[in-house]
Amino acid sequence: MDYKVGIIGDRESILGFGALGLTLGEATDADSAEQILSQWADESYAVIFMTE
């Protein structure tokens, strides 16, 4: 089983993590971050990082 790792935050903060192979979730507000988090939880992500 392959484990997925993602990061949620504003574009400027998360862009560099794409080079490390993380899935990027661009969120401009709390509602969009919550939607991405919920979707990724359903997709069995092993680790999800979030910026402030």
N, C-alpha and C positions, 0 to 999 in steps of 0.2 A: 504494500500500500504506500502510495506517495503522499507525503504530507505537504500541505500548502501553508505559506506564510504570507500575510498581507499587512499593509500599513494604510491607515486612514488619516487624512488631514488635508490641509490646504496645499495647493499645487507646488508652491515654492519649497515647502518643508519636506515633501515626500518624493519629489522628482528624482533625486540622486539614488534612492533605494531601488529603483527599477534596474539599475546596473548590477545589483546584487541578486537579482532574480525574484524579488518580492513582488507580489501583486499590488498595484496601486489603486487606492480608492479615493478619488478626489471629492472632498466634501466642503461645501462653502458655509454650511450651517449645521446645527445639531440634528435637524430632521433628516437631512441627507446622510449624515454620518450614521444615524440610527438605522436607516434603510439598508445601507451597505453592510453594517454589522450584522443585521438580522439575516440578510441574504448569505453572507459568508458563514454564519453559524449553521445555516441549513446545508451548506456545501461542505461541512466538516473541515474547516480550516483548523490547523493545529495551533497556530499562534497568530494573533492579531494585535498589532501595535496601533496606538492612536496618539496623535499629537494633541496639544492643548486646544 
